[in-house]
Amino acid sequence: MLEPDTNRSSSPDETPLPAEIDEYLSRLGAGLDLPAHVRAEIASEMAGHFRDSIAAIESEGLDPERAAREAIARLGSPTELAAELTSAHRTTRRLLSGAAGGVFQATLGAAGGMLLGIAIVAATLCEFAVVTGTLLKPPTEFLFAGLPALRAAMAGLPMATALLAWASCLAAFVAARRGVAVSSRISRRTPAAVRRVWAVAGFATLFVAAVFLVPAPQNLVSVLSLVAVPFVFAAAALTDSTPRVSLPRRKVIAAIGVLAILSTSFARNVPAWNGPLPDVANTPQAHAAQLREFDRVAPAWTYVGGHPVLAEGGGLWGSGVITQTINVWTFDPSTVDATAQELSQFKDIRFEAWRAVRFDASPAIAEWIPDPAYSAPYATAPADFHAGQLDAGQGQVEFDVSHVRTTEWIVFVTGTGPDGRRYRLNEPEFNMGGGPLVSSFTGTIWQWLTAST
């Protein structure tokens, strides 16, 4: 039904319209395919028009009933008039203006929603750390230590991608709601029609951007989080109301008080949760078991003074690059010559990057070993310790593993010995709770889906 705009001021001497006029306005309103606020404006204008028209006709000598019928006859069919009014309000200029205004307001909404989303995610993480570090510390440590997939999902740069994607979900929700509202108001289209367009266009744009255009550190959690953004946008665009959550004030105050107490306790006992206990047991049994797994890469060469020919230096890793420095075992002048003599027997000395997995020698022993599923290194690079690539007796290698879904790596140095066989010249060290070199896939979701493991 077409109803006058109640927000519009009216003269106190305005008389009620005849029943015929009310019926006409109802049929006219049913035929208008325009937003509610536009229908209200038309209702107010048409009511004023009928009052003026009836008054003018009555001045010609007709009674009120005949004047009302004559006013209706002069306007014609309400269905045809509704179609004309709808077409007049739905101009191409207004459509383009609505689209531009909607995109502008959606952008502003996305920016504000992103800031709010980051604040909410940060606050949630802080409270999660407090709760898991106090009340839920034992079960959290148990799950984290016993589920390698959980550690992999929550570690490294891909987790930052997931956190930003969660904040982007709120930004997408706010952007869709503001874009639909502004587009509908400016273009004079109904919200239902505008919602469908925004849902389809927004979903397609964000999905293509997330899957094919936006490079970021990725794992399964980050991929699922990024893909959720276009779905949230489409759902927000198609929803005609925003759910409201109301909480009793006393419960909110009580919850804040409990979290404040837990936060104070957490701060006084920092760190209340240091993560799981070191997963490396430095025992002779674990070490021997690990060396047997290293021998699958190449048998170890005879040690100099009970040590490997080469020793580990510093290891660095980033989003998609691993760097390993390896030295001669010692720089003691009394042993450098012996080490150099050992190295001089080898040819084709090279670095080898192997995929790594955890090796559980027993329930209490865990080490890192080359992945048994692979019989060859992922990548190799030449090494020349005689040339002193960094310092005397020191070599460094950098491997780009940004497009491999593997996230743990071990670097070995091998060389061809006097007998023509290839030997392993170093022993990667994971003592004192250390682990392998860690990388994360960096690229688009499509690249991650089609990448090798």
C-alpha positions as MATLAB code, in Angstrom:
seq = 'MLEPDTNRSSSPDETPLPAEIDEYLSRLGAGLDLPAHVRAEIASEMAGHFRDSIAAIESEGLDPERAAREAIARLGSPTELAAELTSAHRTTRRLLSGAAGGVFQATLGAAGGMLLGIAIVAATLCEFAVVTGTLLKPPTEFLFAGLPALRAAMAGLPMATALLAWASCLAAFVAARRGVAVSSRISRRTPAAVRRVWAVAGFATLFVAAVFLVPAPQNLVSVLSLVAVPFVFAAAALTDSTPRVSLPRRKVIAAIGVLAILSTSFARNVPAWNGPLPDVANTPQAHAAQLREFDRVAPAWTYVGGHPVLAEGGGLWGSGVITQTINVWTFDPSTVDATAQELSQFKDIRFEAWRAVRFDASPAIAEWIPDPAYSAPYATAPADFHAGQLDAGQGQVEFDVSHVRTTEWIVFVTGTGPDGRRYRLNEPEFNMGGGPLVSSFTGTIWQWLTAST';
ca = [
       0.000    0.000    0.000;
       1.162    3.500   -0.789;
       1.215    5.501    2.438;
       2.097    9.168    2.898;
       5.461   10.057    4.413;
       4.784   10.550    8.118;
       8.050   12.457    8.542;
       6.846   15.182    6.214;
       5.168   18.173    7.826;
       1.498   18.637    6.910;
      -0.953   21.426    7.323;
      -3.369   20.960   10.238;
      -6.345   21.807    7.976;
      -5.710   18.923    5.568;
      -8.865   16.829    5.300;
      -8.888   13.026    4.971;
      -8.942   11.755    1.418;
     -12.052   10.033    0.055;
     -12.163    6.229    0.034;
     -11.814    6.179   -3.756;
      -8.548    8.101   -3.494;
      -7.204    5.777   -0.776;
      -7.983    2.768   -2.951;
      -6.280    4.405   -5.930;
      -3.184    5.149   -3.855;
      -3.119    1.551   -2.620;
      -3.195    0.165   -6.176;
      -0.573    2.694   -7.215;
       1.712    1.697   -4.361;
       1.355   -1.999   -5.224;
       2.582   -1.274   -8.731;
       5.630    0.765   -7.707;
       8.831   -1.297   -7.736;
      10.818    1.256   -5.753;
      12.452    1.454   -2.309;
      10.213    2.185    0.678;
      11.512    5.704    1.205;
      10.795    6.581   -2.449;
       7.278    5.130   -2.242;
       6.692    7.264    0.857;
       7.795   10.383   -1.014;
       5.482    9.578   -3.940;
       2.595    8.885   -1.547;
       3.001   12.279    0.069;
       3.231   14.041   -3.303;
       0.219   12.179   -4.743;
      -1.904   12.930   -1.679;
      -1.109   16.625   -2.036;
      -1.831   16.463   -5.759;
      -5.263   14.885   -5.156;
      -6.195   17.514   -2.564;
      -5.231   20.314   -4.965;
      -7.002   18.648   -7.900;
     -10.215   18.005   -5.950;
     -10.256   21.559   -4.697;
      -9.841   22.899   -8.238;
     -12.614   20.660   -9.615;
     -14.997   21.569   -6.799;
     -14.454   25.236   -7.665;
     -15.952   24.416  -11.066;
     -19.244   23.447   -9.403;
     -18.912   19.678   -8.889;
     -19.714   18.009   -5.547;
     -16.846   16.303   -3.602;
     -17.651   12.740   -4.721;
     -17.772   13.666   -8.423;
     -14.642   15.826   -7.971;
     -12.743   12.813   -6.530;
     -13.805   10.569   -9.411;
     -12.853   13.268  -11.926;
      -9.406   13.671  -10.289;
      -8.836    9.923  -10.565;
      -9.991    9.857  -14.188;
      -7.569   12.608  -15.126;
      -4.606   10.567  -13.775;
      -5.625    7.378  -15.571;
      -4.945    3.778  -14.605;
      -2.929    3.385  -11.377;
      -1.034    0.449  -12.895;
       0.098    2.488  -15.900;
       0.956    5.472  -13.699;
       3.011    3.204  -11.391;
       4.980    1.896  -14.372;
       5.624    5.449  -15.596;
       6.751    6.632  -12.151;
       8.996    3.603  -11.701;
      10.631    4.193  -15.090;
      11.044    7.897  -14.343;
      12.860    7.200  -11.080;
      15.021    4.404  -12.488;
      17.226    6.395  -14.814;
      20.603    5.230  -16.062;
      22.220    8.210  -14.388;
      20.809    7.225  -11.021;
      21.884    3.626  -11.575;
      25.468    4.661  -12.259;
      25.435    7.115   -9.369;
      24.109    4.406   -7.106;
      26.812    2.003   -8.159;
      29.551    4.601   -7.651;
      28.142    5.732   -4.332;
      27.747    2.164   -3.169;
      31.337    1.281   -4.062;
      32.615    4.405   -2.294;
      30.632    3.700    0.853;
      31.601    0.017    0.711;
      35.259    1.033    0.587;
      34.853    3.272    3.622;
      32.960    0.515    5.388;
      35.656   -2.008    4.539;
      38.352    0.257    5.988;
      36.439    0.796    9.208;
      35.462   -2.860    9.416;
      39.074   -3.902    8.906;
      40.261   -1.751   11.800;
      37.478   -3.083   14.000;
      38.211   -6.646   12.891;
      41.914   -6.324   13.703;
      41.041   -4.958   17.155;
      38.617   -7.819   17.812;
      41.064  -10.473   16.599;
      43.876   -8.989   18.697;
      41.691   -8.851   21.809;
      40.502  -12.405   21.203;
      44.071  -13.655   20.864;
      45.084  -11.923   24.088;
      42.207  -13.455   26.012;
      42.859  -16.839   24.394;
      46.469  -16.651   25.569;
      45.306  -15.785   29.080;
      42.767  -18.606   29.286;
      45.039  -21.260   27.730;
      47.898  -20.109   29.945;
      45.906  -20.488   33.149;
      42.683  -22.483   33.255;
      43.323  -24.561   30.131;
      47.093  -24.886   30.318;
      47.327  -28.723   30.745;
      44.918  -29.693   27.929;
      46.367  -27.022   25.644;
      49.913  -28.333   26.093;
      48.691  -31.893   25.558;
      46.944  -31.051   22.286;
      49.765  -28.870   20.998;
      52.450  -31.464   21.770;
      50.485  -34.419   20.429;
      49.112  -33.006   17.158;
      51.767  -32.033   14.589;
      49.063  -30.690   12.280;
      47.943  -28.246   14.985;
      51.485  -26.981   15.451;
      51.912  -26.560   11.710;
      48.596  -24.735   11.374;
      49.318  -22.264   14.176;
      52.982  -21.613   13.456;
      54.736  -19.193   11.164;
      53.598  -16.525    8.763;
      50.527  -18.368    7.370;
      48.852  -17.845   10.726;
      49.252  -14.084   10.234;
      47.512  -14.487    6.862;
      44.650  -16.320    8.560;
      44.310  -13.635   11.245;
      44.127  -10.888    8.627;
      41.556  -12.949    6.707;
      39.401  -13.189    9.831;
      39.551   -9.427   10.227;
      38.743   -9.106    6.507;
      35.559  -11.129    7.049;
      34.210   -8.367    9.288;
      35.371   -5.770    6.766;
      33.545   -7.644    3.987;
      30.367   -7.815    6.073;
      30.340   -4.076    6.785;
      31.251   -3.216    3.180;
      28.420   -5.307    1.742;
      25.788   -3.872    4.061;
      26.807   -0.261    3.439;
      27.174   -0.777   -0.304;
      23.702   -2.303   -0.653;
      22.052    0.394    1.449;
      23.621    3.326   -0.405;
      23.147    1.810   -3.869;
      19.472    1.161   -3.188;
      18.875    4.682   -1.891;
      20.624    6.491   -4.757;
      19.600    4.275   -7.671;
      15.943    4.039   -6.526;
      16.075    0.250   -6.901;
      14.572   -2.051   -4.315;
      17.023   -3.533   -1.791;
      16.095   -7.042   -2.939;
      17.206   -6.319   -6.516;
      20.364   -4.526   -5.387;
      21.317   -7.320   -2.959;
      21.473   -9.930   -5.692;
      23.713   -7.797   -7.884;
      26.051   -6.918   -5.024;
      26.196  -10.514   -3.803;
      27.119  -11.923   -7.211;
      29.529   -9.146   -8.217;
      31.177   -8.934   -4.793;
      31.556  -12.685   -4.427;
      33.061  -13.064   -7.908;
      35.496  -10.166   -7.397;
      36.672  -11.219   -3.950;
      36.874  -14.899   -4.881;
      39.045  -14.208   -7.925;
      41.245  -11.866   -5.880;
      41.634  -14.333   -3.016;
      42.313  -17.386   -5.176;
      44.276  -15.986   -8.122;
      45.616  -12.504   -7.330;
      46.637  -12.065   -3.677;
      50.008  -13.653   -2.769;
      50.556  -14.446    0.907;
      52.117  -17.083    3.164;
      49.739  -20.038    2.905;
      48.724  -23.235    4.611;
      45.376  -25.008    4.895;
      44.102  -22.713    7.652;
      45.021  -19.525    5.770;
      43.505  -20.851    2.531;
      40.184  -21.672    4.184;
      40.195  -18.308    5.972;
      40.797  -16.337    2.781;
      38.139  -18.256    0.844;
      35.646  -17.459    3.624;
      35.858  -13.709    2.877;
      33.812  -13.737   -0.385;
      31.224  -16.027    1.193;
      30.809  -13.624    4.125;
      30.407  -10.723    1.692;
      27.709  -12.533   -0.299;
      25.863  -13.586    2.860;
      25.922  -10.016    4.186;
      24.674   -8.630    0.874;
      21.757  -11.079    0.748;
      20.741  -10.604    4.381;
      18.078   -7.959    4.945;
      18.678   -7.518    8.656;
      21.636   -7.513   11.009;
      21.346   -9.870   13.972;
      21.482   -8.070   17.273;
      23.089   -9.662   20.305;
      22.000   -8.357   23.666;
      23.747   -9.366   26.870;
      22.633   -8.509   30.386;
      24.816   -5.813   31.861;
      25.612   -7.877   34.964;
      26.905  -10.785   32.901;
      29.110   -8.485   30.834;
      30.575   -6.892   33.972;
      31.156  -10.328   35.527;
      32.894  -11.607   32.386;
      35.170   -8.535   32.259;
      36.019   -9.029   35.938;
      36.933  -12.677   35.456;
      39.116  -11.889   32.440;
      40.824   -9.084   34.371;
      41.665  -11.465   37.219;
      43.005  -14.070   34.798;
      45.032  -11.432   32.957;
      46.577  -10.238   36.219;
      47.437  -13.802   37.172;
      48.906  -14.400   33.741;
      51.008  -11.219   33.925;
      52.350  -12.062   37.401;
      53.481  -15.482   36.263;
      54.819  -14.711   32.772;
      55.305  -16.916   30.968;
      52.461  -19.022   32.323;
      52.523  -21.066   29.103;
      55.762  -21.589   27.236;
      54.273  -24.033   24.794;
      55.010  -27.762   24.854;
      58.108  -29.175   26.405;
      61.101  -29.469   24.035;
      60.381  -32.349   21.703;
      64.047  -33.348   21.405;
      65.406  -35.843   23.919;
      69.190  -35.589   23.873;
      69.907  -39.223   24.685;
      72.369  -41.671   23.115;
      69.478  -43.851   21.935;
      67.744  -40.979   20.169;
      71.001  -39.779   18.643;
      71.890  -43.225   17.282;
      68.406  -43.651   15.831;
      68.630  -40.271   14.163;
      72.049  -41.024   12.650;
      70.698  -44.201   11.107;
      68.053  -42.104    9.366;
      70.713  -39.624    8.197;
      72.593  -42.509    6.604;
      69.720  -42.865    4.118;
      70.915  -39.590    2.587;
      74.495  -40.844    2.366;
      76.762  -42.820    4.715;
      78.787  -40.696    7.103;
      82.468  -40.123    6.375;
      85.066  -40.911    9.024;
      85.005  -38.252   11.727;
      88.015  -36.115   12.580;
      88.810  -36.400   16.281;
      85.457  -38.022   16.936;
      83.532  -35.199   15.256;
      81.979  -34.715   11.826;
      84.169  -33.116    9.183;
      81.750  -30.167    9.103;
      79.566  -28.625   11.805;
      76.357  -26.612   11.693;
      76.466  -22.830   11.802;
      73.506  -20.485   11.986;
      70.273  -21.270   10.201;
      67.765  -18.660    9.052;
      64.381  -18.907    7.414;
      61.756  -16.556    6.143;
      58.463  -16.803    4.329;
      59.926  -18.872    1.529;
      63.729  -18.947    1.869;
      65.941  -21.125    4.048;
      69.582  -20.246    4.678;
      72.157  -22.554    6.274;
      75.736  -21.807    7.247;
      78.118  -24.734    7.769;
      81.670  -24.497    9.126;
      84.638  -26.759    9.557;
      84.308  -28.384   12.943;
      86.775  -26.050   14.665;
      89.010  -23.119   13.885;
      91.701  -24.422   16.216;
      94.961  -24.218   14.185;
      95.922  -27.704   15.362;
      92.870  -29.235   13.656;
      92.168  -26.934   10.719;
      94.881  -28.556    8.641;
      93.454  -32.009    9.376;
      89.973  -30.877    8.364;
      91.256  -29.253    5.193;
      93.111  -32.431    4.335;
      89.936  -34.443    4.799;
      87.949  -32.096    2.560;
      90.633  -32.161   -0.138;
      89.837  -35.829   -0.749;
      86.325  -35.040   -1.914;
      84.934  -33.884   -5.214;
      81.564  -32.397   -6.135;
      80.877  -31.164   -2.608;
      77.336  -29.838   -2.463;
      74.539  -28.686   -0.193;
      71.346  -30.748   -0.273;
      67.929  -29.560    0.968;
      65.821  -32.501    2.176;
      62.231  -32.467    3.320;
      62.076  -33.194    7.050;
      59.605  -35.030    9.290;
      59.473  -35.794   12.983;
      60.888  -39.156   13.988;
      59.417  -40.705   17.127;
      62.015  -43.178   18.317;
      59.902  -43.844   21.413;
      57.029  -42.097   23.204;
      59.579  -39.914   25.018;
      61.999  -39.349   22.129;
      61.407  -37.266   19.037;
      63.904  -36.069   16.425;
      63.880  -34.610   12.933;
      64.928  -36.795   10.032;
      64.736  -36.742    6.212;
      61.261  -37.617    4.989;
      61.285  -41.365    4.135;
      58.761  -40.700    1.338;
      61.514  -39.079   -0.767;
      64.679  -40.734   -2.055;
      66.334  -37.573   -3.402;
      66.832  -34.008   -2.166;
      64.455  -31.265   -3.225;
      67.323  -29.027   -4.348;
      71.121  -28.979   -4.418;
      73.751  -26.241   -4.631;
      77.569  -26.432   -5.015;
      79.744  -25.829   -1.952;
      83.425  -24.907   -1.864;
      84.843  -24.661    1.638;
      88.382  -24.203    0.278;
      87.419  -20.886   -1.332;
      86.132  -19.450    1.927;
      82.730  -18.244    0.726;
      82.257  -16.288    3.965;
      85.257  -16.841    6.227;
      87.969  -19.423    5.956;
      86.454  -22.885    6.180;
      82.873  -21.606    6.097;
      80.153  -21.995    3.457;
      76.578  -20.767    3.177;
      73.641  -21.782    1.008;
      70.229  -20.258    0.333;
      67.338  -22.264   -1.072;
      64.150  -20.719   -2.417;
      61.324  -23.002   -1.284;
      58.535  -20.426   -1.504;
      56.434  -22.529   -3.892;
      56.635  -25.841   -2.025;
      54.024  -26.817    0.527;
      56.657  -28.604    2.612;
      57.466  -26.509    5.677;
      60.350  -28.354    7.434;
      63.816  -28.829    5.951;
      67.235  -30.305    6.766;
      70.383  -29.240    4.916;
      73.155  -31.778    4.409;
      76.614  -31.483    2.847;
      77.728  -34.429    0.763;
      80.736  -35.120   -1.436;
      82.182  -37.825   -3.642;
      84.987  -39.597   -1.778;
      88.190  -41.244   -3.017;
      86.327  -44.483   -3.697;
      83.801  -42.757   -5.978;
      80.918  -43.030   -3.513;
      79.005  -40.061   -2.094;
      79.362  -39.472    1.650;
      77.717  -37.225    4.203;
      80.122  -34.684    5.690;
      77.975  -33.000    8.335;
      75.567  -33.934   11.074;
      72.648  -31.489   11.460;
      72.222  -30.551   15.101;
      68.871  -30.162   16.861;
      70.063  -30.120   20.456;
      68.681  -27.829   23.182;
      65.136  -28.042   21.896;
      65.904  -26.920   18.362;
      64.297  -28.095   15.159;
      64.617  -28.034   11.398;
      64.683  -25.032    9.117;
      61.093  -23.878    8.690;
      59.557  -22.261    5.638;
      56.090  -21.327    4.521;
      54.567  -21.398    1.071;
      54.217  -17.883   -0.351;
      51.876  -17.291   -3.267;
      48.229  -17.305   -4.267;
      45.739  -19.951   -3.201;
      45.736  -21.363   -6.733;
      49.514  -21.686   -6.665;
      49.273  -23.396   -3.284;
      46.659  -25.863   -4.554;
      48.734  -26.750   -7.616;
      52.143  -26.714   -5.894;
      54.198  -29.806   -5.195;
      54.561  -31.095   -1.670;
];
